Amino acid sequence: MIQKVGFNRKIRLSYLDFAWQQILATGDVSAAMLDTIMTADIHGANRRAKAVDEIRELLSAPSTRQIVKRAVELCREKHLDSDDRLALYWSLFLPAFPFVRQAWTVMGRFGKLGPQFSSRAYAQRLSEVYGGGRAVAISIEEVLGMMRDWGVVIMDKPGFYHLAPQRSITKATQRLLLTALCLMTDPPLYALSHFPDELALFPFKLRLSVTDLRHKNSGLTVSVQGGQDVVVQPAQEH
């Protein structure tokens, strides 16, 4: 079954930083202000509108509401450096855009298989899931370009890439990523043992213990299934 893409414009980190600051200040993102700051980079009102819609989807869709709430609380408590902000944005993309999540999983798998991968092999693997039309090809290139811009994928020569070294992030932003993984499934459960090697989270060094998940503001609950498997799920909101 061919899946729907739903993503066709790469998003700069500077746009996400701007939008996130608006969320922290006002609780919403101004489409008009986003359009204005994108004018120099994205030519054409329709193209900018697609990018604006994608950012607003990240920050206001039902699928990301719980992550946004937790992330706002986190940012009220502490300053996030650039790596932790990247992890925050990454956690929003996972449930909001399944195509991007699949693209990241493919990249993570290629990174495990060898030191270098080709854009052709990457595109071919995604086309097997999403089809081979021009629109899909554009979306594949946009995600790859976005990863280059974000510094998590490095081009060795035209058409060939390798993954950048993994980044260390705080336990708090790791918990945001774990929450996002839970929200990708129905019911929203995730086996903690899979977390350190999660392919879709390839840019980050990951390590969370059960104690880390029992932090008072984690937003997660922990249970043991089958006598040994630790399973995590988002705490119920009141």
C-alpha positions in Angstrom: 0.0 0.0 0.0 1.4 3.4 -1.0 1.4 5.8 1.9 0.7 9.6 1.8 3.7 11.9 2.0 2.2 15.1 3.5 5.6 17.0 3.6 7.2 18.9 0.8 9.2 21.9 2.1 12.4 21.7 4.2 12.3 23.9 7.3 15.2 25.9 8.5 16.2 25.7 12.2 16.0 29.5 12.3 12.3 29.4 11.3 11.7 26.8 14.1 13.5 28.9 16.6 11.4 31.9 15.7 8.2 29.9 15.8 9.1 28.4 19.2 9.9 31.7 20.7 6.4 32.9 19.6 4.9 29.8 21.3 6.7 30.6 24.5 5.7 34.3 24.4 2.1 34.1 23.2 1.0 30.5 22.9 0.5 30.7 19.1 2.5 31.3 15.9 1.7 34.1 13.5 1.4 32.9 10.0 1.9 36.4 8.6 5.2 36.9 10.6 6.5 33.5 9.5 5.7 34.4 5.9 7.6 37.6 6.2 10.8 36.1 7.6 10.7 33.4 4.9 10.4 35.9 2.0 14.2 36.2 1.3 14.7 32.4 1.3 11.5 31.0 -0.2 10.2 32.7 -3.4 6.6 32.4 -4.2 3.6 32.8 -1.9 2.3 29.3 -2.4 5.7 27.7 -1.5 5.9 29.9 1.6 2.4 29.0 2.6 3.3 25.3 2.5 6.3 25.9 4.8 4.2 28.0 7.1 1.5 25.2 7.2 4.1 22.6 8.1 5.4 24.7 11.0 1.9 25.3 12.3 1.2 21.6 12.0 4.2 20.9 14.1 3.1 23.2 16.9 -0.7 23.0 16.9 -1.7 19.6 15.6 -3.5 17.2 18.1 -0.7 14.7 17.5 1.9 17.1 19.0 -0.1 18.9 21.7 1.2 16.9 24.6 4.8 17.3 23.5 4.4 21.0 23.0 2.9 21.3 26.5 5.8 19.4 28.1 8.4 21.3 26.0 6.9 24.7 27.1 7.1 23.6 30.7 10.7 22.5 30.2 11.7 25.8 28.6 10.2 27.7 31.6 12.5 25.7 33.9 15.8 25.8 32.0 17.6 27.2 28.9 18.0 24.7 26.1 21.2 24.8 24.1 21.2 24.2 20.3 21.4 20.4 20.6 18.6 20.2 23.0 16.5 22.5 20.9 17.1 20.2 17.9 15.9 17.3 20.0 12.8 19.2 20.9 12.0 20.0 17.3 12.8 16.4 16.3 10.2 15.1 18.9 7.6 17.2 17.2 8.3 15.9 13.7 8.0 12.3 14.7 4.2 12.2 15.3 3.4 15.1 13.0 5.0 13.8 9.8 5.2 10.1 9.3 7.1 10.6 6.0 9.9 12.5 7.7 10.0 9.9 10.5 10.3 7.1 7.9 13.1 9.1 6.1 15.0 9.4 9.4 14.6 5.7 10.0 16.0 4.9 6.6 18.9 7.3 7.3 19.5 5.7 10.7 19.5 2.2 9.1 22.0 3.2 6.4 24.2 4.7 9.1 24.2 1.3 10.9 25.1 -0.6 7.7 28.2 1.4 6.8 30.1 4.7 6.9 28.5 6.1 3.8 25.3 5.9 1.8 24.1 7.2 -1.5 21.2 9.6 -2.1 20.1 7.2 -4.8 19.8 4.2 -2.4 18.1 6.5 0.2 15.5 7.7 -2.4 14.9 4.2 -3.7 14.1 2.9 -0.3 11.6 5.6 0.4 10.1 5.3 -3.0 9.3 1.7 -2.3 7.0 2.9 0.5 5.6 6.2 -1.0 5.8 5.6 -4.7 8.0 7.0 -7.4 6.3 10.1 -8.7 7.9 13.6 -9.0 6.1 14.9 -5.9 7.6 12.1 -3.8 11.1 12.7 -5.3 10.9 16.4 -4.4 9.8 15.5 -0.8 12.7 13.0 -0.5 15.2 15.7 -1.6 13.7 18.3 0.7 14.1 16.0 3.8 17.7 15.2 2.8 18.4 18.9 2.3 16.8 19.7 5.6 19.1 17.2 7.3 22.1 18.7 5.6 21.1 22.2 6.8 20.6 20.9 10.3 24.1 19.3 10.3 23.0 15.8 11.1 24.0 14.5 7.6 27.2 15.4 5.9 27.9 15.3 2.2 31.2 13.7 1.3 30.7 14.3 -2.5 27.7 14.9 -4.7 25.3 12.0 -4.1 27.1 10.4 -1.1 26.7 11.1 2.6 27.5 10.0 6.1 25.9 10.7 9.4 27.4 13.4 11.7 28.7 12.4 15.1 25.9 11.9 17.6 25.0 14.8 20.0 24.7 14.6 23.7 21.4 15.9 25.0 19.8 16.2 28.5 17.6 13.6 30.1 14.7 16.1 29.8 14.9 16.3 26.0 15.4 12.6 25.8 12.1 12.2 27.6 10.5 14.4 25.0 11.8 12.1 22.3 10.6 9.1 24.2 7.1 10.7 24.6 7.0 11.2 20.8 7.9 7.5 20.2 5.0 6.5 22.4 2.6 8.8 20.6 3.4 7.2 17.2 1.6 4.0 18.2 -1.9 3.0 19.2 -2.1 2.4 22.1 0.7 4.8 23.0 3.2 2.3 24.4 7.0 1.9 23.8 9.5 -0.7 25.1 12.3 1.2 26.9 14.9 -1.4 25.7 14.5 -0.2 22.1 15.2 3.4 22.9 19.1 3.5 22.8 19.1 2.0 19.3 16.0 3.7 17.8 17.0 4.3 14.2 14.7 7.4 13.8 16.7 9.1 16.5 20.1 8.6 14.9 21.6 12.1 15.7 21.4 11.6 19.5 23.2 9.7 22.2 20.4 8.1 24.1 20.3 6.6 27.6 17.4 6.6 30.0 16.9 4.5 33.1 13.7 3.7 34.9 14.8 6.2 37.6 15.1 8.9 34.9 11.5 8.2 33.8 10.1 8.5 37.3 11.2 12.2 37.5 8.3 14.2 38.8 8.0 16.2 35.6 8.7 13.4 33.1 5.1 13.2 31.8 5.6 9.4 31.5 4.5 6.3 33.4 6.4 3.1 33.6 5.2 -0.5 33.9 6.7 -3.9 33.6 5.1 -6.4 31.2 5.9 -10.1 30.9 7.9 -10.0 34.1 10.8 -8.1 32.6 10.0 -5.8 29.7 9.8 -2.1 30.8 7.1 -0.3 28.9 6.6 3.4 28.9 3.5 5.5 28.1 2.5 9.2 28.4 0.9 10.1 31.7 -2.8 10.9 31.5 -3.4 14.6 31.4 -5.8 16.1 33.9 
